[in-house]
Amino acid sequence: MSYHHTVVVDPFPPASETLELRLVPVTELDPFDLEVHRAITASGEAGAALPELPRYFLRPHDEKLRQSVQHACDGTSEFVVLVGGSSSGKTRACWEAIQQLPARWTVWHPISPSPSQAVLDGLARIPPFTVVWLNELQHYLVSPDPSVSEVVAANLRELLRDRERAPVLIVGTIWPDYLNRITMAPPPDQADLYAQARILVAGNELPIPGRFSPEELAAVGAAGGGDPRLRQALAFSKSGEITQYLAAGPAIVERYEAAPSAARAVIDATIDLRRLADDLDSSRSFLEHAAPGYLSNSEWQSTSDDWLDQALAFAGARCRGASGLVTRRRRKPGQRAQGGASFTLSDYLAQWGQISRCFQVPPAEFWQAACDHFADAGVLMSLGSAAAARWRLRHAAMLFERAAELGNVRALVLLGEMHARSRTSNKPNCTTSERRPVALRTRRLSLPASPRSGRDR
């Protein structure tokens, strides 16, 4: 792995005396530090001699991407965002494109203390000839607090308009679902939460196909025969999903389907949390209390005392050279850690789980664990809304109540509406079709309340 020389650039007054803008020269970049997926491995001596990344094959979207890079080289600030599903090759395409930049260019990858805050802290100090690397653009433009996302988008637009700091190149990647959330205009009677973000991305989207065309597959077969990883991808990938196979997507699903019951429970709890509360990591304490709800009585009785350690070891094991299904998030020096260890879900499994578990309702232990182990009002509101949408009204009320204790006024409004509907639906003169069994039990709230790890029910 290459040594990264940090260049500290201070062309503008810093937002904070302690703020340091860290730029890495393009000649000293490491693809994995920029979140390019590792590829599957090949066994034997041949595998040991292979480069870390398989050979890259240019496709139609690469030509358009390289045109944007060339415009930046010519002095024009550019923004381009690659749109595609998980493991479709978006980040690798961006990595390959910036290799054509001259040596004077540097790359800024804002991630700490949070992606959006990092942009707000450092964007005013970006000098010319900088690549702003925004992998997973939703972390910057789709925030639990839309006002923060809008400020980020507005500042990015201003950077592109600032001729004194041109040229800069902003590259991003995003899943289609997140892009649709940004670009879909709201109804006239609703607030527009992504107005700045919509203007930013308009006309700068570059779709990337999730599958190789027959002609592209033929090119891989003709020129990639010396790499056993490419041969394996050609032989076993389905419907031309070469990049997904190289990133171990299918292998991850196979491993999930073959997981022991306790490991499967931990993975399912992590999937459900990710799909119901966008991009939220799981804490160990949450998994310890939520996962048993996914096990039958006989499965639970058969677990050992260290069942959680065994489950996390299985879920975190590398899969054909790529990251595991549920892995412990390693924080870089200087990144703020909140709470104990956190575990993140494989991107491919997260996207796959959105479909495979879309009709599954988490068990009661899931909602209770979320209420007891998360102290973020926004997260609790998201999960409360998800519970209400699935007619888990008691759990929804519990989550809204907890959010209200943390100071979220909207939670009190939703609790009041739920109680009003409950009283209406249980009136004696309601028709049978209007009645629904609702049992909401809440206690007197005392606001504001400091977070607690456990509560009496």
C-alpha positions in Angstrom: 0.0 0.0 0.0 1.4 3.4 -1.0 2.4 6.0 1.5 0.2 9.1 1.5 1.9 12.4 1.7 -0.4 15.0 3.1 -0.4 18.5 1.6 -1.8 21.2 3.9 -3.2 24.0 1.8 -4.5 27.3 3.3 -5.3 29.8 0.5 -8.3 31.1 2.4 -9.0 32.0 6.1 -9.8 28.8 7.9 -13.3 28.3 9.4 -11.5 27.2 12.6 -8.0 27.5 13.9 -7.8 23.8 14.4 -9.2 22.9 10.9 -6.7 21.3 8.6 -7.5 20.7 5.0 -5.9 17.4 3.9 -5.2 16.9 0.3 -3.5 13.9 -1.3 -1.6 14.2 -4.6 -3.1 12.2 -7.4 0.3 10.5 -7.8 0.1 9.0 -4.3 -3.5 7.9 -4.1 -4.7 4.5 -2.9 -7.9 3.2 -4.6 -9.1 1.5 -1.4 -8.8 4.7 0.6 -11.2 6.2 -1.9 -13.6 3.3 -1.2 -13.0 1.3 -4.4 -14.3 -2.2 -3.8 -11.7 -4.9 -3.4 -12.1 -7.7 -5.9 -12.4 -11.4 -5.3 -9.1 -13.3 -4.9 -7.6 -16.1 -6.9 -5.9 -19.0 -5.3 -2.3 -20.3 -5.9 0.8 -18.7 -7.2 -1.0 -17.1 -10.1 -3.4 -15.3 -7.7 -0.5 -14.0 -5.6 1.1 -12.4 -8.6 -2.0 -10.6 -9.7 -2.5 -6.8 -9.2 -5.0 -5.8 -6.4 -7.5 -4.5 -9.0 -8.5 -6.5 -12.1 -7.9 -5.0 -15.5 -10.4 -2.2 -16.3 -12.4 -2.3 -19.5 -13.6 1.0 -20.9 -17.3 1.3 -21.6 -19.5 4.1 -23.1 -20.0 5.9 -19.8 -16.2 6.1 -19.4 -15.8 8.2 -22.4 -18.3 10.8 -21.1 -16.7 10.7 -17.7 -13.2 11.3 -19.2 -14.6 14.3 -21.2 -15.5 15.9 -17.9 -12.1 15.2 -16.5 -10.5 16.7 -19.6 -12.6 19.9 -19.3 -11.3 20.2 -15.8 -7.7 19.8 -17.1 -8.5 22.6 -19.6 -9.5 25.0 -16.8 -13.3 24.5 -16.4 -14.8 23.5 -13.0 -16.8 20.3 -13.5 -19.3 18.2 -11.5 -20.3 14.7 -12.5 -22.2 12.0 -10.5 -22.2 8.4 -11.6 -25.6 6.8 -11.0 -25.9 3.0 -10.5 -26.7 0.1 -8.2 -24.4 -1.3 -5.6 -21.1 -2.7 -6.9 -21.9 -1.7 -10.5 -18.4 -0.1 -10.9 -19.2 3.6 -10.2 -16.3 4.2 -7.8 -13.8 2.2 -9.9 -14.8 4.3 -13.0 -14.1 7.5 -11.1 -10.8 6.2 -9.9 -9.7 5.3 -13.4 -10.9 8.6 -14.8 -8.8 10.8 -12.4 -5.7 8.9 -13.4 -5.4 11.1 -16.4 -5.1 14.3 -14.3 -1.7 16.0 -14.2 0.5 15.6 -11.1 -0.2 19.0 -9.8 -3.8 17.9 -8.9 -4.8 16.8 -5.4 -7.8 14.9 -4.0 -9.9 15.9 -1.1 -12.1 13.1 0.4 -14.2 14.8 3.2 -15.5 12.2 5.8 -14.9 13.4 9.3 -16.5 14.2 11.7 -19.3 13.4 9.3 -19.4 13.7 5.5 -21.7 16.7 5.4 -20.0 18.5 8.2 -16.6 17.9 6.7 -17.8 19.6 3.5 -19.2 22.6 5.4 -16.0 22.9 7.4 -13.5 22.8 4.5 -15.2 23.7 1.2 -14.4 27.4 1.5 -10.7 26.5 1.5 -10.5 24.3 -1.5 -7.8 25.6 -3.9 -7.7 25.2 -7.7 -6.7 21.9 -9.2 -8.6 19.9 -6.5 -10.7 16.8 -7.0 -13.6 16.8 -4.4 -14.3 13.1 -4.0 -17.9 12.5 -2.9 -18.4 8.8 -3.0 -21.9 7.8 -1.9 -23.2 11.3 -2.5 -26.3 10.6 -0.4 -24.2 10.9 2.7 -23.7 14.6 1.7 -27.0 15.5 0.1 -29.6 13.3 1.8 -29.2 14.1 5.5 -31.6 13.4 8.4 -31.6 17.2 8.6 -32.5 18.5 5.1 -31.4 22.0 6.0 -27.9 20.8 6.4 -28.0 18.9 3.0 -29.3 22.1 1.3 -26.4 24.1 2.7 -23.9 21.5 1.5 -25.5 21.6 -2.0 -25.5 25.4 -2.1 -21.9 25.5 -1.2 -20.9 23.0 -3.8 -22.8 25.1 -6.4 -20.9 28.2 -5.3 -17.6 26.4 -5.6 -18.4 25.5 -9.2 -19.3 29.1 -9.9 -16.1 30.6 -8.3 -13.8 31.4 -11.2 -11.0 32.4 -8.8 -10.8 28.8 -7.6 -11.2 27.1 -11.0 -10.6 24.5 -12.0 -12.0 22.0 -9.5 -13.5 18.6 -10.3 -16.3 17.3 -8.1 -17.0 13.6 -8.7 -19.7 11.6 -6.9 -21.5 8.3 -6.9 -25.1 7.6 -5.9 -27.7 4.8 -6.0 -30.8 5.5 -8.2 -33.2 5.4 -5.3 -31.3 8.3 -3.5 -31.1 10.3 -6.8 -34.8 9.9 -7.3 -35.4 11.3 -3.8 -33.4 14.3 -4.7 -34.7 15.0 -8.2 -38.4 14.3 -7.7 -40.1 17.6 -7.1 -42.6 17.6 -4.2 -46.3 18.3 -4.5 -47.2 22.0 -4.4 -48.5 21.8 -0.8 -45.3 20.3 0.6 -41.9 21.8 1.4 -39.2 21.4 -1.1 -36.4 19.7 0.9 -33.9 19.3 -1.9 -34.2 22.4 -4.1 -30.5 23.2 -4.0 -29.5 19.5 -4.5 -31.8 19.1 -7.4 -30.2 22.1 -9.2 -26.7 20.8 -8.4 -27.2 17.4 -10.0 -29.5 18.4 -12.9 -27.7 17.7 -16.1 -24.7 16.2 -14.4 -26.0 12.6 -13.9 -24.1 9.9 -15.7 -25.9 6.5 -15.5 -23.7 3.4 -15.4 -25.3 0.1 -16.6 -25.3 -2.6 -14.0 -24.6 -5.3 -16.7 -22.1 -5.7 -19.4 -23.4 -5.8 -22.9 -22.7 -8.9 -25.1 -20.0 -7.0 -26.9 -18.4 -5.9 -23.7 -18.5 -9.5 -22.4 -16.8 -10.6 -25.5 -14.1 -8.0 -25.0 -13.5 -9.2 -21.4 -13.3 -12.7 -22.6 -10.8 -11.9 -25.4 -8.5 -9.7 -23.4 -8.9 -10.8 -19.8 -8.1 -14.5 -20.1 -4.9 -14.1 -18.2 -6.7 -13.1 -15.0 -8.5 -16.0 -13.3 -10.8 -13.6 -11.5 -12.1 -12.3 -14.8 -12.5 -15.8 -16.1 -14.4 -16.8 -13.0 -16.7 -13.7 -13.3 -17.4 -14.5 -16.9 -18.2 -18.1 -16.0 -20.4 -17.6 -12.9 -21.8 -14.1 -13.1 -25.5 -13.8 -14.0 -26.8 -11.7 -16.8 -23.5 -9.9 -17.3 -23.0 -8.6 -13.8 -19.2 -8.7 -14.0 -18.4 -5.9 -11.5 -20.9 -7.2 -9.0 -19.3 -10.6 -9.0 -15.8 -9.2 -8.8 -17.0 -7.3 -5.8 -18.3 -10.6 -4.3 -22.0 -9.6 -4.5 -23.3 -13.0 -5.4 -20.9 -14.7 -3.0 -22.2 -12.5 -0.2 -25.8 -13.6 -0.8 -24.7 -17.2 -1.0 -22.9 -16.8 2.4 -26.0 -15.2 3.9 -28.3 -18.0 2.7 -25.9 -20.6 4.3 -25.5 -18.7 7.6 -26.1 -20.5 10.9 -29.3 -19.4 12.6 -27.7 -17.0 15.1 -25.6 -15.3 12.4 -28.6 -15.1 10.1 -30.5 -13.4 12.9 -27.8 -10.8 13.4 -27.6 -10.2 9.6 -31.4 -9.9 9.3 -31.6 -7.4 12.2 -28.8 -5.4 10.5 -30.6 -5.4 7.2 -33.9 -4.4 8.7 -32.2 -1.5 10.6 -30.5 -0.3 7.4 -33.7 -0.5 5.3 -35.9 1.2 7.9 -33.4 3.9 9.0 -31.2 4.9 6.1 -27.5 4.1 6.4 -27.6 3.5 10.1 -24.9 1.4 11.6 -25.8 -1.3 14.2 -24.3 -1.2 17.7 -23.3 -4.4 19.4 -25.8 -3.8 22.3 -28.6 -3.3 19.7 -27.8 -6.6 18.0 -27.5 -8.5 21.2 -31.0 -7.6 22.2 -32.7 -7.5 18.7 -31.3 -10.7 17.1 -32.9 -13.2 19.5 -36.3 -12.1 18.2 -35.4 -13.6 14.9 -34.8 -17.0 16.4 -37.3 -19.7 17.2 -37.4 -21.0 20.8 -35.5 -24.2 19.7 -32.9 -22.2 17.9 -32.4 -19.9 20.8 -32.1 -22.8 23.3 -29.4 -24.3 21.1 -27.2 -21.2 21.1 -24.0 -21.1 23.2 -23.1 -18.4 25.7 -20.9 -16.7 23.2 -23.5 -16.8 20.4 -23.1 -13.2 19.5 -19.3 -13.3 19.1 -19.7 -16.4 16.9 -22.4 -14.8 14.8 -20.4 -11.6 14.3 -17.3 -13.6 13.4 -19.2 -15.5 10.7 -20.9 -12.3 9.4 -17.6 -10.4 9.4 -15.4 -12.9 7.7 -14.1 -11.8 4.3 -16.0 -13.2 1.4 -13.8 -14.3 -1.5 -11.3 -11.5 -0.7 -14.0 -8.8 -0.3 -15.5 -7.4 2.9 -17.8 -9.5 4.9 -21.6 -9.3 5.3 -21.6 -7.3 8.6 -18.2 -5.8 9.5 -17.0 -3.7 12.4 -16.5 -0.2 11.3 -12.9 0.9 11.7 -12.5 4.6 12.4 -9.5 6.5 11.2 -7.4 8.5 13.6 -9.1 11.8 14.3 -12.6 10.5 13.5 -15.1 10.9 16.4 -16.4 7.7 17.9 -19.9 7.8 19.4 -20.6 5.0 21.8 -19.1 1.5 21.5 -18.3 -0.6 18.5 -20.5 -0.2 15.5 -21.2 -2.7 12.7 -22.0 -1.8 9.1 -23.7 -3.8 6.4 -22.3 -4.8 3.0 -23.6 -2.3 0.4 -24.6 -5.1 -1.9 -26.4 -7.0 0.8 -28.2 -3.8 1.8 -29.5 -3.3 -1.6 -30.4 -7.0 -2.0 -32.1 -6.9 1.4 -34.3 -4.0 0.4 -36.0 -6.3 -2.0 -35.7 -9.7 -0.3 -37.1 -8.5 3.0 -39.4 -5.8 1.8 -42.5 -7.6 3.1 -40.9 -8.8 6.4 -41.9 -7.1 9.6 -39.2 -7.1 12.3 -40.1 -8.8 15.6 -41.0 -7.0 18.8 -37.4 -7.4 20.1 -36.2 -5.3 17.2 -38.4 -2.3 18.0 -37.7 -2.6 21.8 -33.9 -2.8 21.2 -34.0 0.3 18.9 -35.9 2.2 21.6 -33.5 1.2 24.3 -30.2 1.6 22.5 -30.5 4.6 20.2 -30.4 8.1 21.5 -30.9 10.0 18.2 -34.4 11.5 17.9 -34.2 11.5 14.1 -33.5 7.7 14.0 -36.3 7.0 16.5 -38.7 9.1 14.4 -37.8 7.1 11.3 -38.2 3.8 13.0 -41.5 4.9 14.7 -42.9 5.9 11.3 -41.8 2.5 9.9 -43.5 0.7 12.8 -46.7 2.7 12.3 -46.7 1.9 8.6 -46.6 -1.8 9.5 -49.4 -1.5 12.1 -47.0 -2.0 15.0 -48.8 0.8 16.7 -47.7 0.0 20.3 -44.0 0.0 19.1 -44.5 3.2 17.1 -45.9 4.9 20.2 -43.0 3.7 22.2 -40.5 5.0 19.7 -42.2 8.4 19.3 -42.4 8.7 23.1 -38.6 8.2 23.3 -38.0 10.7 20.6 -40.2 13.2 22.4 -38.1 12.7 25.6 -35.1 13.7 23.5 -36.8 16.9 22.5 -38.5 16.2 19.2 -41.8 18.1 19.2 -43.1 16.4 16.1 -43.1 13.1 18.0 -45.7 14.6 20.4 -47.9 15.6 17.5 -47.8 12.1 16.1 -48.5 10.6 19.5 -51.5 12.8 19.8 -52.8 11.8 16.3 -52.4 8.1 17.1 -54.3 8.5 20.4 -57.1 10.4 18.6 -57.4 7.7 15.9 -57.4 5.1 18.7 -60.3 6.7 20.5 -62.2 7.1 17.2 -61.7 3.6 16.0 -62.9 2.1 19.3 -66.2 4.2 19.6 -69.3 1.9 20.0 -71.0 3.6 17.0 -68.1 2.9 14.6 -68.8 0.5 11.8 -66.9 -2.8 11.8 -64.8 -1.7 8.8 -63.8 1.4 10.7 -62.7 -0.4 13.8 -59.2 -1.6 14.3 -57.7 -3.1 17.4 -55.4 -0.4 18.8 -53.8 -0.6 22.2 -51.5 2.3 22.9 -50.0 2.5 26.4 -47.8 5.5 27.2 -46.8 7.2 30.4 -46.5 10.8 31.4 -43.6 12.5 29.6 -41.2 14.9 31.3 -39.5 17.1 28.8 -36.7 17.4 28.2 -35.3 14.1 29.5 -31.7 13.0 29.4 -31.0 9.8 27.4 -31.2 6.5 29.3 -30.2 3.1 28.3 -33.2 1.3 29.7 -36.7 2.2 30.8 -39.6 0.6 32.7 -42.4 -0.5 30.5 
